[in-house]
Amino acid sequence: MKTVSALLLGAFFFASAASAQVVTAPASATSIGYADLADLAFAGQVAAIVTVRDAVRLKDADAAGVAPGFVRFYVEGDVNALIAGKGGIPASISWIADVPMTSANRPPKLKKAKLILLARPVAGKPGVLQLVSKSAQLPWTPDTEQRLRAILSEANGPSAPPVVTGVGHAFHVAGSIPGEGETQIFLKTADNRPVSLNIQRHPGEDPRWTVSLGEIVDDAAAAPQKDTLLWYRLACALPASLPADALADQQPDDAQAAQADYKLVLDGLGPCGRTAPAN
């Protein structure tokens, strides 16, 4: 391995441009949830499985900003598999990571560790990666790899749901008998593709809500399953209540019913589960 001083010449873009972007591995290999994993997957241009070849602990000025209980390493590793990365990456790469001390208050041993990295290539520095967030270095497990591959595969598939950016217009129509009604909520998306939430209530039946990914409402559609891309697009993007401008043309009773139906959708989706700000 090269000397630390030589390594820093090629690597310390991180200290000057991204000193706040320290990287911490999750407490356990199974601790990262779907939303956090998806956030990392979509923030990075590179997703790779690597084995650490060597790691040098950085100190003094080179470790400025390291949180108490953490230690900074300059790491070199060999790429085992490239999960995503347009144009590819070299077989040998380097990056900087801040990792927690062990329970014995000692620096962890990273050599030979198998990891998953979510990162960006650094312009003009072949083989140097910048991790996308604090949690972008993950312990490798078959489960984490499989879930990451599934997220990226679904996101790049022809039927991938669009990115939801907010609520457009909502309206409620009461039925002809008490307890009957229908609400439609049209969502805003990053690429202007149509997405709508449809809630139907009938006396003596549980209310039913569905999601339509098109101009035509699909009555046969079902609510999205948890830990799927459509669930993530909704659960992690929808506001806590319908905004006032979405109901501006509704009568008070209809607006109240639409809000109740919207809450039904949010309750059905459940919490997003994100533990860190989206990248």
JOZI-V213640 format. One record per residue. RES is the residue in three letters. PSI is psi in whole degrees, -180 to 180 (999 if undefined). BURIAL is I if it has 24 or more other ideal C-beta (glycine too) atoms within 12 Angstrom, else O. D_LAST is the distance of its C-alpha to the last C-alpha in whole Angstrom. Layout:
res,psi,burial,d_last
RES,PSI,BURIAL,D_LAST
RES,PSI,BURIAL,D_LAST
This chain:
res,psi,burial,d_last
MET,147,O,33
LYS,168,O,33
THR,158,O,33
VAL,-43,I,30
SER,-39,O,31
ALA,-38,O,31
LEU,-40,I,28
LEU,-28,I,26
LEU,-34,O,27
GLY,-8,I,25
ALA,-19,I,22
PHE,30,I,22
PHE,-33,I,19
PHE,-43,I,17
ALA,-35,I,19
SER,-39,O,20
ALA,-22,O,16
ALA,44,I,14
SER,-24,O,16
ALA,-14,O,14
GLN,64,I,11
VAL,156,I,14
VAL,127,I,13
THR,132,I,15
ALA,150,I,16
PRO,159,I,17
ALA,-33,O,20
SER,162,O,21
ALA,-18,O,21
THR,11,O,21
SER,-18,O,19
ILE,129,I,15
GLY,173,I,15
TYR,-47,I,14
ALA,-45,I,11
ASP,-40,I,10
LEU,-41,I,11
ALA,-41,I,10
ASP,-47,I,6
LEU,-42,I,7
ALA,-40,I,10
PHE,-19,I,8
ALA,-29,I,6
GLY,156,I,9
GLN,-15,I,12
VAL,133,I,14
ALA,119,I,15
ALA,148,I,18
ILE,126,I,21
VAL,157,I,22
THR,127,I,25
VAL,125,I,25
ARG,-39,I,28
ASP,157,I,28
ALA,136,I,27
VAL,126,I,28
ARG,134,I,27
LEU,141,I,26
LYS,174,O,28
ASP,-129,O,29
ALA,-28,O,27
ASP,-12,I,25
ALA,25,I,23
ALA,135,O,23
GLY,2,O,20
VAL,132,I,20
ALA,151,O,20
PRO,138,O,24
GLY,3,O,24
PHE,163,I,22
VAL,144,I,23
ARG,137,I,22
PHE,145,I,23
TYR,125,I,23
VAL,139,I,23
GLU,140,I,25
GLY,167,I,25
ASP,135,I,26
VAL,120,I,24
ASN,-39,O,26
ALA,141,I,24
LEU,112,I,21
ILE,-41,I,19
ALA,142,I,18
GLY,97,I,18
LYS,126,O,20
GLY,-9,O,23
GLY,175,O,22
ILE,161,I,22
PRO,162,O,25
ALA,-26,O,27
SER,133,I,26
ILE,169,I,23
SER,155,I,22
TRP,172,I,19
ILE,140,I,18
ALA,141,I,17
ASP,123,I,18
VAL,152,I,20
PRO,149,I,22
MET,160,O,25
THR,172,O,28
SER,-22,O,30
ALA,11,O,32
ASN,41,O,30
ARG,153,O,30
PRO,139,I,28
PRO,158,I,27
LYS,110,O,28
LEU,-20,I,26
LYS,132,O,28
LYS,2,O,29
ALA,142,I,26
LYS,126,I,24
LEU,162,I,20
ILE,128,I,17
LEU,136,I,15
LEU,115,I,12
ALA,178,I,12
ARG,143,I,13
PRO,150,I,16
VAL,123,I,17
ALA,131,O,20
GLY,3,O,23
LYS,80,O,23
PRO,133,O,24
GLY,-3,I,23
VAL,128,I,20
LEU,150,I,17
GLN,119,I,14
LEU,145,I,11
VAL,-19,I,8
SER,-179,I,7
LYS,-29,I,10
SER,24,I,11
ALA,3,I,11
GLN,113,I,14
LEU,140,I,16
PRO,134,I,20
TRP,133,I,21
THR,155,O,23
PRO,-37,O,24
ASP,-46,O,23
THR,-41,I,19
GLU,-45,I,20
GLN,-43,O,22
ARG,-40,I,19
LEU,-45,I,16
ARG,-40,O,19
ALA,-42,O,20
ILE,-49,I,16
LEU,-37,I,16
SER,-44,O,20
GLU,-40,I,19
ALA,-29,I,17
ASN,4,O,19
GLY,165,O,22
PRO,-22,O,24
SER,20,O,24
ALA,133,O,20
PRO,151,I,19
PRO,167,I,17
VAL,123,I,14
VAL,130,I,15
THR,-7,O,15
GLY,-170,O,17
VAL,132,I,21
GLY,-87,I,24
HIS,144,I,27
ALA,143,I,29
PHE,153,I,33
HIS,139,I,35
VAL,120,O,38
ALA,149,O,41
GLY,-177,O,43
SER,-13,O,47
ILE,154,O,47
PRO,138,O,46
GLY,-2,O,43
GLU,139,O,42
GLY,167,I,39
GLU,138,I,36
THR,136,I,33
GLN,134,I,30
ILE,116,I,27
PHE,130,I,25
LEU,153,I,22
LYS,142,I,20
THR,158,I,18
ALA,-32,O,16
ASP,15,O,19
ASN,17,O,22
ARG,145,O,23
PRO,133,I,25
VAL,132,I,23
SER,149,I,26
LEU,135,I,26
ASN,122,I,30
ILE,128,I,32
GLN,138,I,35
ARG,134,I,38
HIS,139,O,41
PRO,137,O,44
GLY,2,O,44
GLU,153,O,41
ASP,140,O,38
PRO,150,I,35
ARG,134,I,33
TRP,147,I,30
THR,170,I,29
VAL,133,I,26
SER,130,I,27
LEU,65,I,25
GLY,177,O,28
GLU,-30,O,30
ILE,131,O,33
VAL,127,I,32
ASP,102,O,33
ASP,-18,O,35
ALA,-5,O,35
ALA,160,O,31
ALA,163,O,29
ALA,144,I,27
PRO,146,I,24
GLN,149,O,24
LYS,149,O,21
ASP,42,I,19
THR,165,I,19
LEU,-40,I,17
LEU,-42,I,19
TRP,-47,I,18
TYR,-44,I,15
ARG,-34,I,14
LEU,-54,I,17
ALA,-31,I,16
CYS,3,I,13
ALA,-27,I,13
LEU,141,I,17
PRO,166,I,18
ALA,-21,O,20
SER,164,O,23
LEU,131,I,25
PRO,152,O,24
ALA,-38,O,28
ASP,-20,O,28
ALA,-18,I,27
LEU,18,I,31
ALA,-31,O,32
ASP,11,O,35
GLN,145,I,36
GLN,154,O,39
PRO,-44,O,38
ASP,-40,O,39
ASP,-38,I,37
ALA,-41,I,34
GLN,-41,O,34
ALA,-39,I,35
ALA,-40,I,31
GLN,-41,I,29
ALA,-39,I,31
ASP,-35,I,30
TYR,-41,I,27
LYS,-35,I,27
LEU,-42,I,28
VAL,-48,I,25
LEU,-41,I,23
ASP,-37,O,25
GLY,-36,I,25
LEU,-38,I,22
GLY,177,O,21
PRO,149,O,18
CYS,-40,I,15
GLY,8,O,15
ARG,133,O,11
THR,-4,O,12
ALA,156,I,9
PRO,144,O,6
ALA,146,O,4
ASN,999,I,0
